[in-house]
Amino acid sequence: MRCRVCREKAAIRIRRHNAAFCREHLIEHLRRQVARAIEDYQMFAGSERLLLGVSGGKDSLALWDILTDLGYRVDGVYLHLGIGDYSSRSKACSEEFARRRGLELGIVDLPEDYGFSVPDAARATQRSPCSACGLSKRYILNEAAVCGGYDVLVMGHNLDDEAATLFGNVVNWNIEYLARQRPVLPATGNGFVRKVKPLIRVAERETAAYAVLRGIEYEVEECPMVAGNTLNRIKEWLTTVEQDSPGLKQQFLFGFLERAADGFEAVAEADLRACEHCGRPTTAEVCAFCRLRRRSVEAPVGERGDG
Amino acid sequence: MRCRVCREKAAIRIRRHNAAFCREHLIEHLRRQVARAIEDYQMFAGSERLLLGVSGGKDSLALWDILTDLGYRVDGVYLHLGIGDYSSRSKACSEEFARRRGLELGIVDLPEDYGFSVPDAARATQRSPCSACGLSKRYILNEAAVCGGYDVLVMGHNLDDEAATLFGNVVNWNIEYLARQRPVLPATGNGFVRKVKPLIRVAERETAAYAVLRGIEYEVEECPMVAGNTLNRIKEWLTTVEQDSPGLKQQFLFGFLERAADGFEAVAEADLRACEHCGRPTTAEVCAFCRLRRRSVEAPVGERGDG
């Protein structure tokens, strides 16, 4: 197996592109894929202020590395979720990466700053931890971007993440979510900054290979709360299917974006108003995050939630 | 495991309905599912002339049985595809079923009446046999309905068939096919009769169980040309996924029909004109079936096709 570019011994084969790459040209290939996504979807300009959601995993650190190499100035924000050793290790990876490269990393601490952890929220609401975590991340990372005066919140979701989310939304035909599944969500003008996903053309194993080849130390363990998570199961199914049909995930996701997504956008946007508690846009009196926070902070430790 | 209705020993468990049924009540259950599909989608009235596409397999024979029991008068049409023993056996099953119940069965013979078999067509076009077969079936069964003065063409596609087709169309985001994936396709007024699928609420293993319990002799073997067929592979994947999440296929299909299908219908219908050869509606000068026929009949036996 030889590198498509230089014919040297390849480090990785990418079957959906019917190509293999050596170390150097894999790095170049991923940089080009990210640059192309930014350009294709007009994600941002170099003059804009960019904030990256950093988890300490391979995707966000690889993306930070690539964007920096492409010449963008990107600050990071790490959200400490209060998930024991997993959070400590991923925070340390994020801080170490930023320190070595002289990059700015802000830290938000869910237990300290908001009074509850993801395990607290899962217990209090009896919802899956992933649901409480996703809701908190969306809210707090946007909050960090708004308060820091950033133009754009950059997220590290990759092709596998987006294909799995799309699949989940298609299986349920969740029209509202389908309407919002885009590589770029424009700023709303009333509290949400623009949100972009530059890794949309890059698969999970490619960011992992990139991180390894670049010597990036990332948190390798999966979050311990993710077991049985629906999105993870969908990812496993799709990966099995992809083995039979290389390119299927990409075809599924980009076919949607090119031919179907506009149709779902026709769905009327719900009327948004200001959350009575925090002032951010919501369809309810109090936004979902403030409700989650209230229940998670109020629930005494060990309580199984109020249903 | 006890029957949901009479608490007798159950013959089959249907996990997506969280129910089990004895012989008698499974039969009643399937009859009710078919009656409900006919009513929900206003498929046809008892006064209309109905023609059923009969393959000799479990689905079409079970459906013929159920519709007859529900009091509908339904004639059948069997299309002989020229696939060796498989075609001979499935024809014999169809004829035997009709004879025993005193039902009308017309026979169309692809090799005799049209001059080519499905294997001929696959060879001549170098397309998959399933593609040539599907195209021929759609054309010829409609032709039989039109020429026989029928109002409705009834097809035996079940829940698994429709979910797999939908999945295939979604993975490719084939908007035109998605717009036409309905349990009822209205007559076009220029050559297509109404086409309906009353088994849409019934899974494959349920029609199999029904056929066995009713003593219906059907062709048990799968078509020998189907190996590697994409739709079959999708069916297998979906069945694996369904085992983890009972009801997923039904939720996927009916979620589409209830919440998404209308959006795809907005896609402009292509301009249809009469095929220069047979006069049926087509978007091209000569319709796809007449092109397939011309190539399949012209190609000498053994020729690998003209690409």
Interface residues (C-beta under 8 A of the other chain):
Chain A: V170 V171 N172 W173 I175 R233 W237 T240 V241 D244 L248 Q251 F252 G255 F256 E258 R259 A260 G263 F264 A266
Chain B: V170 V171 N172 W173 I175 R233 W237 T240 V241 D244 L248 Q251 F252 G255 F256 E258 R259 A260 G263 F264 A266
